[in-house]
């Protein structure tokens, strides 16, 4: 009887030890889980998810929980599963590639995205140059940053631009603007251009005409409410477009001639090398405001371009001297 009791006591002690060890391991594993940081950032812009201090992952990609607490439902809302599937694509994979030239829609390959030369553009009214001097005879580059606002990176870029007398173009997502209103107001006050990157970063080629217009119009409203200025140009999330998109976006559509792939590499030197190794007069450079590595790259790229004699201008400033902008047309560079 004593042996049985002793064996029972040993078994109970062993079980308690295992349970305790399991609890410790679970706690250690839980402590190692991401907290208060972005995850899934390697899946492309607009897909990163925020993990809060409790280790809970917010469902809305690319936005912290407090930023979407009051997001309205509307005609632009599509099922999350479909949206996640679309946003997991490489932004360079553009479905239904099309370029609109002189009223015609021409199918093109992604790697041969048309560069509209200045002499071939039909002006649609000049954009003001915000009172600063730009020399039309000197080379220009437009550095553009998508997917913001995101103050830690955006302010770093603007600080460097202020030091070197340049201006940038920020293509912001509408439902982020209210959270970063102070940054938006700084963009406007310092003469940077604010462009429309839709309200929820949805790939417009996956939406119908009503949903496309909702994303554009709601994005514009959010930008104006936060910054006091209305966006003059649009950048399509991922560059994805088709005939329905082109028929329902009335503003000039700005593409790019240099894709840094900063969202994919998240490598400062790679981004710097891509720009400085290929840049030429009239280029539009694509980067993303969400990444610290992009901010670090920008503070190297900006002075290097100035040293080479480039003027750092907004998209609309460069367009003013290279043929202007026309609603509904696409532009990926402005050559002299």
N, C-alpha and C positions, 0 to 999 in steps of 0.2 A: 504493500500500500504506500509505504514511504517512497519506494522507487518510482511509482506512478506519479505521485505528487511532485517529486523532484523533476521528473521528465516534463510534466505539465508546466512547471515554473520555468524550466529552460526554454520550452517552446514559446511561451508568452513573452519572455524577455527577448528572444530572437525576433519575434514578430514586431515587437515595439521598436527594436533597433532598426529593422528594415523600414518601418513606417517613418521613423525619425529621419533616416538617411534619405528616403524618398522625398520627404518634405523639404529637407535642406537642398537637395538637388533641384527640386522644382523651384525653390526660392532663388537659388543661384541662377538657374536657367531664366527665370523671370526677370532677374536683375540684369541679365545680359541682353534682354530684348531691347529694341530701339525705344527711346522715349524722347519726346519733344524734338523730333527731327523728321526730315523727309526720307521716305523709302521709295523704291521702284523708280528712281530717277534715271536708271539706265534704259528705261522703256520709251524714252522720248518726251519732248515737251508736252505739258498739259496732262501727263499721266501720273506724275509723282503724287504720293499720298502722305498725309501728315499723321504721325503717331503721337498721341498726347501723353501727358505725364503718367497716365494709368496704363499705358501700353495699348490703348484702343486705337484702331486704324479708322480714320474718317473715310466715308464712302466716296465723297466728291473728290475726284482726282485734281491735284494741283492746287488745292486750296485748304487752308487751315480750318478747323471746325467752326471757330467763331466767325469766319468770313461767310459761311453759308447758312447761318442759323435762320435767316429770314429770306432765303432765296425763294422767289415766287415760282409757282407753276405757270406755264404759259405754252403757247403754240410752238415755242422753240424746244420744248422738252421732248426728248426721245428716250426710249427705254435704256436704262443704264448699261445693260449687257451689250446692246448694239454700240453705244457710245464708247465703252471700254474697248471693244473690238476694233473700232475705227481708229482710236487714239493710240493703239499699240503698234500701228504701222510706222515705219520709218518715214519722217516727213518728206524725204526725197522721193518716195514712191507716190507719184501723183497719178491718181486714177482719172481717166477721162481727160488727159492733157489736151488743152486747147488754147490757142492764141487768137485773139481778135485783132484783125488788121483791116482797116478801112471798111468796117462793117461786116466782114466775113469771119467765120469761125473756122480756123484751120487746125487739124489734129497734128500734134508734134510729139516728139519723144522727150522724156524728162531731161536727158543730157543735152538736148539742143534747144532748150527754152529760149525763145526769141529775145534778142537784145534790140530794143527799138532805138535806133539812132536818132539824134536830135533833129537832123534835117528832114526826117520822115514823119515827124510828129505834127499833128494839127493842134495848135494851142486852143485851150478852152478858158482863157482868162488867166492873167498872171497872178501868182501868189505873192503877197508882200514879204519883204526880206527883213522885217523886224528891226529896221533902223541901223543895221551894221553893214560894213563895207565888204563886198565880195568882188573879186577881180575876175570877170568872165574869161579873161585870157589865160588864167592860171589853172592848173589841174585841180579837180575836186573829187571828193569821195564822200558818200553818205554811209555812215555807220548806223545800223538799225538793230534794235534790241526787242525781241518778241517776248510775250507771255507774262510780262509784269502787269501792274507795278509790283516791285519787291524792293523796299527801301534800302536794305543793307547793300545791295548791289547797285541799284539805280543811283543812290546818292554818291557812291564811290565813282561811278562813271561821270556824273555831273560835276563833281569836285575836280576831276582831271580835265574835263572839257573847259571848265572855267579858267583853269590855270593856263591852258594853251589856246584859248579863244575860239574853241570849236563848239558846234551844236550837233546833237544827235536826234534821231527819230526813234521814239518808243512806241511800238505796236502793243497796246495794252488790252487785257481781257476785261470786259465791262464789269463782271461781278466781283472783281478784285479791287476796283477803284475806290469804293467807299472806305475800305479798311486802310488804304494808303493815300488818303486824301491830301495829307500834307506833302507827300512826295509829288503827287499829281500837280498840286498848286505850284510847287517849285519848278517843275518841268515847264509849265506855262509861263511863269514869271521870268525865267531865265532864257526864254526864246527857243527851247527845244520843241520839236514837233511831236504831237501826240496823235498816233494813228489808231484806227479801229481794227482790233483783232477778234471781233465778234464778242458776244456777251458771255458765252460759256465755253469758248474754245472747241466748238463742235465742228467736225469736218462737214463742210457745207454740201459736198457732193453726195452725202448720205441723206440729205434732207429734201423736203419738197419746197415749192416756191414760197409758201406762207411761212414755213419755218426758217428759211433763209432770210427773208425780210425781217422776221422777228429778231434773229441773231444780230443782224446789222443795225437795225433801228434801236433796239434795246441797248446794244453796246455803245452807240453814239450818245444816247441819252445819259447813260451812266458816266461816260467820259465828261460830258458837259457839266453834269451835276457836281462832279468831284473837282474839276479843274477850271470851269468857267469858259472853256473853249470847245468848239465843235471840231471833230476830226475831219480833215479834208480828204484823206486817203484811207484805203482798206488794204489789209493783208489777210489773205485766206489762210486759216490754220492748215499747216502742212503744205500749203500751196495747192491743195486739192480742189479741183474744179471740173465742171462739165457744162453743157449748154444751159442747163437750168440755172446754175450758179451765175454764169455770165449774163443771163437775161434778167436776173433779179438783184444784181449789185450795180447801182448806178454811179457810184464814186469811182475814181481812178483806182485800179488794182495794182499794188506795188509788189513785184516779185523780187528777185535778187540775181546778181551775177557771180557772187562769191558766197558759197555755203561753207561755213567753218566747221560744221558738224560738232560744235561745242557741246551740244546736248548729249551727244553720243560718247565722245572721248573724255569729256570733263577733265581736259588736260590743258593747262595754261599755255605751255610751250607749243603744243600742237595748234592751238587757235592762233597764237602769234605768228607762227611760221606760215600758216595757211593764208593769212591776210598779207603779210609783208612779202611773201614769196610770189604772189600772183597779182597783186593790186595794180590797177592802171586807172587812168583818168576816166571818170564817169561811172565807176563801179558803185553798186549797192551791195553792202556787206551784211550778211545775215548772222546775227548772234542772238543769244537768249539771256534775258535779265535774271533768270531764276538761279543761276549758278555762280558760286563764289569764284570758281576758276575763270569764268568769263570776265568778272570784274577785274581780277588780277591781270588777265590778258589785255583788257582794254587800257589799263594804265601803262602798259608797255606799247601798245599799238598807237595810241593817240600821239604821244611825243615823237615816235618814230616817223609817222606819216607827216607831221608838221615839219620835221627836220628835212624830209625829202621834198618839201615844197608843196604838199597837198593842203588844200583848204578843206576843213571838216565842216560840211554843210548838211542841212536837213534835205530830205527828199524833195520837198516843195521848193526850197531855195535852188537846188541844182536844176530842177525842172524849169524854173523860171528863165534860166539862161540857156537851156538846151531844148527849146521847142514847146514848153508848157505841158499841161496835163489835160486830158480829156476824159470825161466821165465814162465808165464802162470799159475803158481800154486798159491793157496790161503793159507794165513797164518793168524791165529787169535791169536796165542801165540807161544812162544818159551820156552818150558819147558826143564829143565836140564835132 
